[in-house]
Amino acid sequence: MQEFEGRVAVVTGGASGVGKALAKAFVGEGMKVVIADVEEPALKATVEELGGEILGVVTDVSDPASVQALADRVFDAHGACHILCNNAGVAAPNLDLWETEPSDFQWVHGVNVGGVTHGVQAFVPRMIASGEEGVVINTSSGDGGISPLAQQVVYASSKAAVSIITECLAAQLVGRGTRLRASIFYPSGGMLNTGIWTTKRNRPKELARKTEVDAQQETTFDAFLEGAKKAGFDLPVQDLDELAQTVLQGIRDEDFVIMIGRETMEATLNERAAKLARGECPIELQHMGLS
């Protein structure tokens, strides 16, 4: 896809962070943009801020009926969807697996994995039926899709699932001869100041943890950077608008993997594959103080 003006883009989790940056980039290209988010006040504020031909729809991506309603709004308003960004995501506290609770997985996988599958199920049949070219972009993470972190087992496992789902989807779309393509988006380039750091604010009461976690397991973006600096690490911070421009270029280039510094992936995955082929766990256990 080379031309964006006048086309329709849908971004879930679009009221803040990476999703907001994507919506802003699409508006800047003259697209008709629909942003979906579970936070109504933030959604209204973003719609007002970005301007352009933009529509906000309150959506819970973990609920298939809510996503179907979103698709209905999009096609009723615009009659098409050309770019679908399944971007909404949440995270649970960093815990050993045996300290997690069923609700941690129900919530995180419900949003991160369900949000992708519900988006595909609600939009892709109509996108195929339109006969127009389009792309489905699923937001994954290097933490899961490339090199999972053991202490982020809930989040990393959800993002690993997103990567595999997208590989399968891409192959199916081509194999069926459709005009749609699918891409994995790995937000990258440095630390990202997004709502994922305070995602607990959106956790449903019915999926609340029964046991509170140590405050050290939950931190804000600024507190994390400050702690890293005290430890001697000056971590780079990635500009989100620049990251969104990378996505636009990835769409133009028809890239399956959209990522800043994509070339670094090869060495990481080769090392991971080599360890697995030797029968070893690819995660460095000693880095966690384990043996």
DODOMAR-666242 format. One record per residue (C-alpha): residue number from 1; residue in three letters; x, y, z. Coordinates in nm, 4 decimals. Layout:
residues N
(domi NUM; 'ALA'; (X; Y; Z))
...
END
This chain:
residues 291
(domi 1; 'MET'; (0.0000; 0.0000; 0.0000))
(domi 2; 'GLN'; (0.1552; 0.3245; -0.1147))
(domi 3; 'GLU'; (-0.1262; 0.5769; -0.0865))
(domi 4; 'PHE'; (-0.2970; 0.6557; 0.2433))
(domi 5; 'GLU'; (-0.5043; 0.9665; 0.1780))
(domi 6; 'GLY'; (-0.8769; 0.9048; 0.2011))
(domi 7; 'ARG'; (-0.8367; 0.5497; 0.3229))
(domi 8; 'VAL'; (-0.9642; 0.4136; 0.6532))
(domi 9; 'ALA'; (-0.7489; 0.3116; 0.9502))
(domi 10; 'VAL'; (-0.8650; 0.1535; 1.2762))
(domi 11; 'VAL'; (-0.6427; 0.1567; 1.5850))
(domi 12; 'THR'; (-0.7324; -0.0226; 1.9074))
(domi 13; 'GLY'; (-0.5751; 0.1101; 2.2235))
(domi 14; 'GLY'; (-0.5633; 0.4369; 2.0329))
(domi 15; 'ALA'; (-0.6248; 0.6853; 2.3148))
(domi 16; 'SER'; (-0.2673; 0.6892; 2.4423))
(domi 17; 'GLY'; (0.0888; 0.5715; 2.3880))
(domi 18; 'VAL'; (0.1821; 0.3879; 2.0709))
(domi 19; 'GLY'; (-0.1796; 0.3676; 1.9539))
(domi 20; 'LYS'; (-0.2223; 0.7437; 1.9809))
(domi 21; 'ALA'; (0.1009; 0.7982; 1.7875))
(domi 22; 'LEU'; (-0.0236; 0.5652; 1.5135))
(domi 23; 'ALA'; (-0.3574; 0.7461; 1.4945))
(domi 24; 'LYS'; (-0.1759; 1.0803; 1.4745))
(domi 25; 'ALA'; (0.0445; 0.9518; 1.1911))
(domi 26; 'PHE'; (-0.2581; 0.8236; 0.9976))
(domi 27; 'VAL'; (-0.4414; 1.1533; 1.0429))
(domi 28; 'GLY'; (-0.1310; 1.3290; 0.9151))
(domi 29; 'GLU'; (-0.1550; 1.1215; 0.5968))
(domi 30; 'GLY'; (-0.5114; 1.2352; 0.5362))
(domi 31; 'MET'; (-0.6728; 0.9095; 0.6406))
(domi 32; 'LYS'; (-1.0128; 0.8571; 0.7985))
(domi 33; 'VAL'; (-0.9224; 0.7233; 1.1422))
(domi 34; 'VAL'; (-1.1240; 0.5314; 1.3991))
(domi 35; 'ILE'; (-0.9644; 0.4924; 1.7395))
(domi 36; 'ALA'; (-1.0978; 0.2407; 1.9865))
(domi 37; 'ASP'; (-1.0166; 0.2368; 2.3553))
(domi 38; 'VAL'; (-1.1658; 0.1159; 2.6796))
(domi 39; 'GLU'; (-1.0964; 0.4514; 2.8540))
(domi 40; 'GLU'; (-1.3712; 0.6883; 2.7469))
(domi 41; 'PRO'; (-1.2277; 1.0146; 2.8934))
(domi 42; 'ALA'; (-0.8865; 0.9558; 2.7335))
(domi 43; 'LEU'; (-1.0569; 0.8585; 2.4083))
(domi 44; 'LYS'; (-1.2589; 1.1810; 2.3935))
(domi 45; 'ALA'; (-0.9508; 1.3890; 2.4739))
(domi 46; 'THR'; (-0.7471; 1.2225; 2.1991))
(domi 47; 'VAL'; (-1.0198; 1.2685; 1.9390))
(domi 48; 'GLU'; (-1.0342; 1.6395; 2.0234))
(domi 49; 'GLU'; (-0.6567; 1.6739; 2.0237))
(domi 50; 'LEU'; (-0.5843; 1.4993; 1.6936))
(domi 51; 'GLY'; (-0.8649; 1.6538; 1.4906))
(domi 52; 'GLY'; (-0.9016; 1.5529; 1.1273))
(domi 53; 'GLU'; (-1.1611; 1.3011; 1.0136))
(domi 54; 'ILE'; (-1.1486; 1.0930; 1.3288))
(domi 55; 'LEU'; (-1.4023; 0.8883; 1.5227))
(domi 56; 'GLY'; (-1.3666; 0.7477; 1.8739))
(domi 57; 'VAL'; (-1.5447; 0.4290; 1.9785))
(domi 58; 'VAL'; (-1.5369; 0.2943; 2.3332))
(domi 59; 'THR'; (-1.4330; -0.0682; 2.2918))
(domi 60; 'ASP'; (-1.3310; -0.3564; 2.5180))
(domi 61; 'VAL'; (-1.1189; -0.5706; 2.2869))
(domi 62; 'SER'; (-1.1409; -0.8674; 2.5226))
(domi 63; 'ASP'; (-1.5144; -0.8835; 2.4456))
(domi 64; 'PRO'; (-1.5868; -1.0164; 2.0937))
(domi 65; 'ALA'; (-1.9288; -0.8486; 2.0901))
(domi 66; 'SER'; (-1.7675; -0.5128; 2.1635))
(domi 67; 'VAL'; (-1.5217; -0.5584; 1.8762))
(domi 68; 'GLN'; (-1.8018; -0.6635; 1.6422))
(domi 69; 'ALA'; (-1.9836; -0.3444; 1.7402))
(domi 70; 'LEU'; (-1.6668; -0.1501; 1.6581))
(domi 71; 'ALA'; (-1.6515; -0.3096; 1.3137))
(domi 72; 'ASP'; (-2.0175; -0.2232; 1.2577))
(domi 73; 'ARG'; (-1.9471; 0.1421; 1.3441))
(domi 74; 'VAL'; (-1.6479; 0.1534; 1.1108))
(domi 75; 'PHE'; (-1.8261; 0.0023; 0.8124))
(domi 76; 'ASP'; (-2.1443; 0.2008; 0.8756))
(domi 77; 'ALA'; (-1.9451; 0.5240; 0.8895))
(domi 78; 'HIS'; (-1.6899; 0.4620; 0.6154))
(domi 79; 'GLY'; (-1.7879; 0.1462; 0.4275))
(domi 80; 'ALA'; (-1.4339; 0.0084; 0.4442))
(domi 81; 'CYS'; (-1.1269; -0.0625; 0.6533))
(domi 82; 'HIS'; (-0.7857; -0.0557; 0.4870))
(domi 83; 'ILE'; (-0.5498; -0.0633; 0.7859))
(domi 84; 'LEU'; (-0.6429; -0.2506; 1.1020))
(domi 85; 'CYS'; (-0.4046; -0.2045; 1.3956))
(domi 86; 'ASN'; (-0.4763; -0.4553; 1.6712))
(domi 87; 'ASN'; (-0.2689; -0.2609; 1.9196))
(domi 88; 'ALA'; (-0.4433; -0.2610; 2.2589))
(domi 89; 'GLY'; (-0.2370; -0.4260; 2.5307))
(domi 90; 'VAL'; (-0.2016; -0.4652; 2.9059))
(domi 91; 'ALA'; (0.0489; -0.6211; 3.1447))
(domi 92; 'ALA'; (0.0477; -0.8015; 3.4776))
(domi 93; 'PRO'; (0.2968; -0.7739; 3.7657))
(domi 94; 'ASN'; (0.6375; -0.9400; 3.7182))
(domi 95; 'LEU'; (0.6104; -1.2592; 3.9210))
(domi 96; 'ASP'; (0.7308; -1.6164; 3.9280))
(domi 97; 'LEU'; (0.4764; -1.8314; 3.7486))
(domi 98; 'TRP'; (0.3732; -2.0094; 4.0690))
(domi 99; 'GLU'; (0.2915; -1.6708; 4.2244))
(domi 100; 'THR'; (0.0620; -1.5628; 3.9425))
(domi 101; 'GLU'; (-0.3125; -1.6058; 3.9680))
(domi 102; 'PRO'; (-0.5562; -1.7347; 3.7053))
(domi 103; 'SER'; (-0.6969; -1.3852; 3.6683))
(domi 104; 'ASP'; (-0.3537; -1.2531; 3.5590))
(domi 105; 'PHE'; (-0.3694; -1.4748; 3.2516))
(domi 106; 'GLN'; (-0.7418; -1.4261; 3.1977))
(domi 107; 'TRP'; (-0.6999; -1.0490; 3.1831))
(domi 108; 'VAL'; (-0.3697; -1.0127; 2.9957))
(domi 109; 'HIS'; (-0.4345; -1.2884; 2.7420))
(domi 110; 'GLY'; (-0.7951; -1.1752; 2.7084))
(domi 111; 'VAL'; (-0.6803; -0.8309; 2.5957))
(domi 112; 'ASN'; (-0.3490; -0.9029; 2.4235))
(domi 113; 'VAL'; (-0.4405; -1.2248; 2.2447))
(domi 114; 'GLY'; (-0.8193; -1.1961; 2.2380))
(domi 115; 'GLY'; (-0.7905; -0.8392; 2.1168))
(domi 116; 'VAL'; (-0.6012; -0.9605; 1.8103))
(domi 117; 'THR'; (-0.8202; -1.2591; 1.7312))
(domi 118; 'HIS'; (-1.1436; -1.0684; 1.7905))
(domi 119; 'GLY'; (-1.0184; -0.7908; 1.5645))
(domi 120; 'VAL'; (-0.9370; -1.0345; 1.2864))
(domi 121; 'GLN'; (-1.2666; -1.2176; 1.3221))
(domi 122; 'ALA'; (-1.4718; -0.8971; 1.3173))
(domi 123; 'PHE'; (-1.2889; -0.7072; 1.0423))
(domi 124; 'VAL'; (-1.1053; -0.9417; 0.8071))
(domi 125; 'PRO'; (-1.4079; -1.1144; 0.6471))
(domi 126; 'ARG'; (-1.5493; -0.7740; 0.5539))
(domi 127; 'MET'; (-1.2092; -0.6482; 0.4396))
(domi 128; 'ILE'; (-1.1706; -0.9528; 0.2135))
(domi 129; 'ALA'; (-1.5247; -0.9147; 0.0796))
(domi 130; 'SER'; (-1.4536; -0.5541; -0.0190))
(domi 131; 'GLY'; (-1.1901; -0.6711; -0.2659))
(domi 132; 'GLU'; (-0.9695; -0.3757; -0.1713))
(domi 133; 'GLU'; (-0.6078; -0.3971; -0.0599))
(domi 134; 'GLY'; (-0.5471; -0.3775; 0.3121))
(domi 135; 'VAL'; (-0.3160; -0.4693; 0.5940))
(domi 136; 'VAL'; (-0.3640; -0.6076; 0.9435))
(domi 137; 'ILE'; (-0.0941; -0.4938; 1.1858))
(domi 138; 'ASN'; (-0.0730; -0.6797; 1.5157))
(domi 139; 'THR'; (0.1341; -0.5247; 1.7932))
(domi 140; 'SER'; (0.3596; -0.7805; 1.9575))
(domi 141; 'SER'; (0.6729; -0.7272; 2.1660))
(domi 142; 'GLY'; (1.0340; -0.8338; 2.1577))
(domi 143; 'ASP'; (0.9563; -0.9625; 2.5066))
(domi 144; 'GLY'; (0.7806; -1.2725; 2.3847))
(domi 145; 'GLY'; (0.8107; -1.2606; 2.0092))
(domi 146; 'ILE'; (1.1904; -1.2486; 2.0060))
(domi 147; 'SER'; (1.3503; -1.2806; 2.3474))
(domi 148; 'PRO'; (1.1097; -1.3392; 2.6376))
(domi 149; 'LEU'; (1.1926; -1.2232; 2.9899))
(domi 150; 'ALA'; (1.1251; -1.4900; 3.2494))
(domi 151; 'GLN'; (0.9791; -1.2569; 3.5110))
(domi 152; 'GLN'; (0.7262; -1.1237; 3.2613))
(domi 153; 'VAL'; (0.5820; -1.4673; 3.1952))
(domi 154; 'VAL'; (0.2196; -1.3532; 3.1660))
(domi 155; 'TYR'; (0.2892; -1.0655; 2.9264))
(domi 156; 'ALA'; (0.5652; -1.2417; 2.7321))
(domi 157; 'SER'; (0.3527; -1.5514; 2.6700))
(domi 158; 'SER'; (0.0704; -1.3338; 2.5368))
(domi 159; 'LYS'; (0.3013; -1.1512; 2.2964))
(domi 160; 'ALA'; (0.4609; -1.4756; 2.1787))
(domi 161; 'ALA'; (0.1098; -1.5890; 2.0912))
(domi 162; 'VAL'; (0.0480; -1.2669; 1.8964))
(domi 163; 'SER'; (0.3609; -1.3240; 1.6886))
(domi 164; 'ILE'; (0.2641; -1.6802; 1.5971))
(domi 165; 'ILE'; (-0.0968; -1.5837; 1.5267))
(domi 166; 'THR'; (0.0270; -1.3150; 1.2878))
(domi 167; 'GLU'; (0.2594; -1.5541; 1.1053))
(domi 168; 'CYS'; (-0.0315; -1.7912; 1.0520))
(domi 169; 'LEU'; (-0.2636; -1.5100; 0.9472))
(domi 170; 'ALA'; (-0.0137; -1.3751; 0.6942))
(domi 171; 'ALA'; (0.0281; -1.7177; 0.5370))
(domi 172; 'GLN'; (-0.3484; -1.7725; 0.5234))
(domi 173; 'LEU'; (-0.4196; -1.4349; 0.3627))
(domi 174; 'VAL'; (-0.1666; -1.5033; 0.0880))
(domi 175; 'GLY'; (-0.2664; -1.8678; 0.0513))
(domi 176; 'ARG'; (-0.6308; -1.7741; -0.0006))
(domi 177; 'GLY'; (-0.5394; -1.5248; -0.2696))
(domi 178; 'THR'; (-0.6741; -1.2223; -0.0830))
(domi 179; 'ARG'; (-0.5587; -0.8639; -0.1298))
(domi 180; 'LEU'; (-0.4860; -0.8388; 0.2416))
(domi 181; 'ARG'; (-0.1517; -0.8775; 0.4144))
(domi 182; 'ALA'; (-0.0549; -0.9079; 0.7797))
(domi 183; 'SER'; (0.2401; -0.7625; 0.9688))
(domi 184; 'ILE'; (0.3910; -0.7978; 1.3157))
(domi 185; 'PHE'; (0.4764; -0.4658; 1.4767))
(domi 186; 'TYR'; (0.7476; -0.4763; 1.7410))
(domi 187; 'PRO'; (0.7573; -0.1389; 1.9217))
(domi 188; 'SER'; (1.1305; -0.0793; 1.9511))
(domi 189; 'GLY'; (1.4191; 0.1654; 1.9436))
(domi 190; 'GLY'; (1.4387; 0.2247; 2.3186))
(domi 191; 'MET'; (1.2236; 0.2521; 2.6287))
(domi 192; 'LEU'; (0.8619; 0.3426; 2.5525))
(domi 193; 'ASN'; (0.6673; 0.5872; 2.7684))
(domi 194; 'THR'; (0.3206; 0.4374; 2.7274))
(domi 195; 'GLY'; (0.0204; 0.3478; 2.9393))
(domi 196; 'ILE'; (0.1439; -0.0122; 2.9709))
(domi 197; 'TRP'; (0.3351; 0.0991; 3.2813))
(domi 198; 'THR'; (0.0134; 0.1881; 3.4637))
(domi 199; 'THR'; (-0.2162; -0.0576; 3.2925))
(domi 200; 'LYS'; (-0.3501; -0.1790; 3.6274))
(domi 201; 'ARG'; (-0.5874; 0.1195; 3.6141))
(domi 202; 'ASN'; (-0.7978; -0.0633; 3.3551))
(domi 203; 'ARG'; (-0.8059; -0.4054; 3.5195))
(domi 204; 'PRO'; (-1.1688; -0.5150; 3.5706))
(domi 205; 'LYS'; (-1.2750; -0.5651; 3.9307))
(domi 206; 'GLU'; (-1.3929; -0.9169; 3.8550))
(domi 207; 'LEU'; (-1.0399; -1.0032; 3.7399))
(domi 208; 'ALA'; (-0.8571; -0.8357; 4.0282))
(domi 209; 'ARG'; (-0.5805; -1.0248; 4.2027))
(domi 210; 'LYS'; (-0.6738; -1.1837; 4.5350))
(domi 211; 'THR'; (-0.3227; -1.1289; 4.6684))
(domi 212; 'GLU'; (-0.1502; -0.7929; 4.6516))
(domi 213; 'VAL'; (0.2012; -0.7834; 4.5111))
(domi 214; 'ASP'; (0.5115; -0.6113; 4.6389))
(domi 215; 'ALA'; (0.5213; -0.2491; 4.5238))
(domi 216; 'GLN'; (0.8612; -0.3195; 4.3647))
(domi 217; 'GLN'; (0.6881; -0.5456; 4.1132))
(domi 218; 'GLU'; (0.4861; -0.2508; 3.9802))
(domi 219; 'THR'; (0.6530; 0.0738; 3.8809))
(domi 220; 'THR'; (0.5980; 0.3795; 3.6644))
(domi 221; 'PHE'; (0.8023; 0.4703; 3.3583))
(domi 222; 'ASP'; (0.9772; 0.7601; 3.5318))
(domi 223; 'ALA'; (1.0523; 0.5535; 3.8424))
(domi 224; 'PHE'; (1.1972; 0.2746; 3.6290))
(domi 225; 'LEU'; (1.4266; 0.5145; 3.4422))
(domi 226; 'GLU'; (1.5363; 0.6747; 3.7679))
(domi 227; 'GLY'; (1.6128; 0.3355; 3.9209))
(domi 228; 'ALA'; (1.8098; 0.2346; 3.6127))
(domi 229; 'LYS'; (2.0085; 0.5583; 3.6236))
(domi 230; 'LYS'; (2.0977; 0.5025; 3.9902))
(domi 231; 'ALA'; (2.2179; 0.1565; 3.8913))
(domi 232; 'GLY'; (2.4439; 0.3077; 3.6253))
(domi 233; 'PHE'; (2.2260; 0.2526; 3.3184))
(domi 234; 'ASP'; (2.1269; 0.5488; 3.1019))
(domi 235; 'LEU'; (1.8515; 0.3900; 2.8938))
(domi 236; 'PRO'; (1.7464; 0.5439; 2.5611))
(domi 237; 'VAL'; (1.3855; 0.6567; 2.5211))
(domi 238; 'GLN'; (1.2172; 0.6096; 2.1846))
(domi 239; 'ASP'; (1.0072; 0.8928; 2.0423))
(domi 240; 'LEU'; (0.6615; 0.7496; 1.9715))
(domi 241; 'ASP'; (0.5904; 0.9716; 1.6706))
(domi 242; 'GLU'; (0.9132; 0.8511; 1.5081))
(domi 243; 'LEU'; (0.8082; 0.4948; 1.5845))
(domi 244; 'ALA'; (0.4740; 0.5547; 1.4127))
(domi 245; 'GLN'; (0.6539; 0.6820; 1.1037))
(domi 246; 'THR'; (0.8429; 0.3522; 1.0990))
(domi 247; 'VAL'; (0.5063; 0.1766; 1.0787))
(domi 248; 'LEU'; (0.3986; 0.3912; 0.7841))
(domi 249; 'GLN'; (0.7194; 0.3057; 0.6022))
(domi 250; 'GLY'; (0.6768; -0.0614; 0.6865))
(domi 251; 'ILE'; (0.3325; -0.0557; 0.5282))
(domi 252; 'ARG'; (0.4704; 0.1109; 0.2149))
(domi 253; 'ASP'; (0.7527; -0.1445; 0.1961))
(domi 254; 'GLU'; (0.5101; -0.4350; 0.2572))
(domi 255; 'ASP'; (0.7261; -0.5572; 0.5454))
(domi 256; 'PHE'; (0.6019; -0.8520; 0.7457))
(domi 257; 'VAL'; (0.8113; -0.7470; 1.0464))
(domi 258; 'ILE'; (0.7955; -0.3772; 1.1310))
(domi 259; 'MET'; (1.0634; -0.2816; 1.3802))
(domi 260; 'ILE'; (1.3401; -0.0306; 1.4450))
(domi 261; 'GLY'; (1.6742; -0.2129; 1.4467))
(domi 262; 'ARG'; (1.5243; -0.5218; 1.2892))
(domi 263; 'GLU'; (1.8673; -0.6380; 1.1778))
(domi 264; 'THR'; (1.9640; -0.7100; 1.5408))
(domi 265; 'MET'; (1.6967; -0.9787; 1.5589))
(domi 266; 'GLU'; (1.8990; -1.2334; 1.3645))
(domi 267; 'ALA'; (2.1789; -1.2766; 1.6183))
(domi 268; 'THR'; (1.9304; -1.2999; 1.9061))
(domi 269; 'LEU'; (1.7170; -1.5617; 1.7350))
(domi 270; 'ASN'; (2.0185; -1.7595; 1.6142))
(domi 271; 'GLU'; (2.1506; -1.7817; 1.9696))
(domi 272; 'ARG'; (1.8080; -1.8811; 2.0946))
(domi 273; 'ALA'; (1.7738; -2.1503; 1.8268))
(domi 274; 'ALA'; (2.1213; -2.2867; 1.8995))
(domi 275; 'LYS'; (2.0415; -2.3293; 2.2677))
(domi 276; 'LEU'; (1.7123; -2.4994; 2.1939))
(domi 277; 'ALA'; (1.8840; -2.7324; 1.9470))
(domi 278; 'ARG'; (2.1270; -2.8282; 2.2233))
(domi 279; 'GLY'; (1.8357; -2.9044; 2.4530))
(domi 280; 'GLU'; (1.8979; -2.5970; 2.6677))
(domi 281; 'CYS'; (1.6626; -2.3327; 2.8040))
(domi 282; 'PRO'; (1.7300; -2.0188; 2.5976))
(domi 283; 'ILE'; (1.6676; -1.7836; 2.8929))
(domi 284; 'GLU'; (1.9789; -1.7172; 3.1007))
(domi 285; 'LEU'; (1.8683; -1.8424; 3.4393))
(domi 286; 'GLN'; (2.1676; -1.6977; 3.6252))
(domi 287; 'HIS'; (2.0584; -1.3499; 3.5218))
(domi 288; 'MET'; (1.7640; -1.3944; 3.7566))
(domi 289; 'GLY'; (1.9749; -1.5104; 4.0457))
(domi 290; 'LEU'; (1.8681; -1.8696; 3.9926))
(domi 291; 'SER'; (2.0692; -2.1822; 3.9376))
END
